[in-house]
Amino acid sequence: QVQLVESGGGLVQPGGSLRLTCSGSDFSLSQYTTNWYRQTPGKGRELVIRMYSKGGVTTYLDSVEGRFTMSRDIPKNEVYLQMNNLVFEDTAVYYCNNNGYWGQGTQVTVSS
């Protein structure tokens, strides 16, 4: 069954770090572009960052440039979002997307 699942969210203090994982089942994430979106009540859904099939990464939000990076483990069929120096405005539900499939989302809350 084709499926994407996000994990790794949680509560973190400002300045802290989290690593989110996008895990795929029954298809290869590395064959397609993996996108990370985040969604908040105020801003809706925003494209944050994406990794292309060859491994290149593009950041789409100036606010996360230099703080968020992506990596992957191809044999494990996992793609990661490393979030460093987190700020309150990073609070959101984070979703991964690949080949038209979406995960269920994982909550990231940045709070002191």
N, C-alpha and C positions, 0 to 999 in steps of 0.2 A: 504494500500500500504506500503510495507516494505521500510523503509527509515531511514537513519542516517543523522543528521544535527549537524554540529559544530557551536558554537557561542562563543563569548567572546574575540575574538582577537581584536587587535588595536595597537595603538602607545603608547609606554611606555618608560620612561627614564631608563637608566642603574640603577640597584639597586631596581627598582620597581617590582611590582607583577601583575600577571593576573591570572584569573581562567577561563579556557576553559570548555565548556560544550559539551558533546556528548549526544544528545537526540535521542531516538529511537521511531519508530512508527511500530505498528503491529507485533512486536516480543519483547521478553524480553532480554534486554542486559545482565542481571545477569545470564542467563543460559549459557553464553559463555564467553570466554576471550575477553576483550576489549583492543585493542592496540591503542596507540598513536604513530603516525609517524610524522616526519617533513621532509620537502623537500626544498632544496635550489638549485640554479643553480650550485653551486660548488660541493656540496656533494651528490646531488641526494636525494633519499628518505632513511631515516634512521628510524629504530625502536627505539623509545625513552624509552618507559615504557609500561607495560601492567598490567592489573588486571585480575586475574583468577576468575572463577565463584564463588569460595568460599571466595573471597575477598583479597587473597594474592596479593602482588605487587612485581614486579621485574623491576629494572631499567637496561637499556641496554647501556646507554651512561655514561661513567665516568664523562663527563663534566657537567651532570645535577644531579649527585648523591648528595643527601642532599639538593638540591634546588627544585626539582620537586617531587610532590607526587600525588597520585590518591585517590579519594574517590567516593562514589556513593550514590544515593538516589533511592533505589529499587522501592518504590511505584511510584515515578515520572519517572521511567525508564530513569534516567540520570546518566552519569558517568562524573566525573570532573577531570581535570588536573590543579592542583595548581602549578603555576610557581612563585617562589620567587627569589629575588636577581638576576634579569635578567641581562644578558650581551649581548653585540652586537651579539655574535655568536649564540644566541638563535633566531635571526631573521630568520623566515622561514614561510612557509605555513604548518599548523598543521592539520593533518587528524586523525580521529578516524576510527577504523575498528573493526567489530564484526561479527562473523559467515559468513565471506566472503563479507560483505557489507561495503561500504565506504561512508563517508560523502563527502561533497563538498569542504571541507577545509576552514580554517579561517586564515587570515594573522596576524602574530605577527611581529611587527617591534620594535626593541629596538634601540633607537637613542637618543642622547643628543641634 
